[in-house]
Amino acid sequence: MKKILKEIDSMKLHLNGVFISLALRLTRHFERMTQSKVVVALRDQRGDVPGWVLVVLMTTGLVTAIWTIAAPRLTAILKNSLDAMNGIR
């Protein structure tokens, strides 16, 4: 029984060493990865939020203005198309 317990303790020590070695290797790989040029370049990309907000607002305004002007004509085109399709049946 003592021999089995001694062997189990030996296995535990070996596994602890393996886990520590694995953790150190993963830490080194992670550090290398976070210092790569790609990761650094991606981290530095912040974007221009006010510019995007302005683009979205201007696009929304243009679509609303064009839709307001063209709505009666677009409605007529759609109605004529649907009436023509009903005439085919």
C-alpha positions in Angstrom: 0.0 0.0 0.0 2.9 2.4 0.8 4.4 1.7 -2.5 1.2 2.7 -4.3 0.9 5.9 -2.3 4.5 6.7 -3.0 3.9 6.1 -6.7 0.8 8.3 -6.6 2.8 11.1 -5.0 5.5 10.7 -7.6 2.8 11.0 -10.4 1.4 14.1 -8.7 4.8 15.7 -8.6 5.4 14.9 -12.3 2.0 16.2 -13.3 2.5 19.4 -11.3 5.8 19.9 -13.2 4.1 19.2 -16.5 1.4 21.7 -15.8 3.8 24.4 -14.7 5.9 23.8 -17.8 2.8 24.0 -20.0 1.7 27.2 -18.2 5.1 28.8 -18.8 5.1 27.9 -22.5 1.6 29.2 -23.0 2.6 32.5 -21.2 5.6 32.9 -23.5 3.5 32.2 -26.6 0.8 34.6 -25.5 3.4 37.4 -24.8 4.9 36.8 -28.3 1.5 36.9 -29.9 0.5 40.1 -28.1 3.7 41.8 -29.2 3.3 40.9 -32.9 3.0 43.6 -35.4 -0.5 42.6 -36.5 -1.9 42.7 -32.9 -0.2 46.0 -32.2 -1.6 47.5 -35.5 -5.1 46.3 -34.7 -4.9 47.6 -31.2 -4.0 51.1 -32.5 -7.0 51.2 -34.9 -9.5 53.3 -33.0 -11.8 54.6 -35.8 -13.4 57.9 -36.3 -16.7 57.6 -34.5 -17.9 61.2 -35.1 -17.1 60.8 -38.8 -19.2 57.7 -39.0 -22.1 59.3 -37.1 -22.0 62.2 -39.6 -22.0 59.8 -42.6 -25.0 57.9 -41.2 -26.9 61.0 -40.4 -26.2 62.5 -43.8 -27.2 59.3 -45.6 -30.4 59.1 -43.6 -31.2 62.7 -44.5 -30.6 62.2 -48.2 -32.7 59.0 -48.3 -35.5 60.8 -46.4 -35.4 63.8 -48.8 -35.3 61.7 -51.9 -38.0 59.4 -50.6 -40.2 62.4 -49.8 -39.8 63.8 -53.3 -40.1 60.4 -55.1 -42.8 58.7 -53.0 -45.8 59.6 -55.1 -44.1 58.5 -58.3 -42.8 55.3 -56.8 -46.2 54.5 -55.4 -47.8 55.1 -58.8 -45.1 52.8 -60.5 -45.7 50.1 -57.9 -49.5 50.4 -58.3 -49.3 50.2 -62.1 -47.0 47.2 -61.9 -49.3 45.3 -59.5 -52.4 46.2 -61.6 -50.6 44.9 -64.7 -49.8 41.7 -62.9 -53.4 41.3 -61.8 -54.4 41.7 -65.5 -52.2 38.7 -66.5 -54.2 36.2 -64.4 
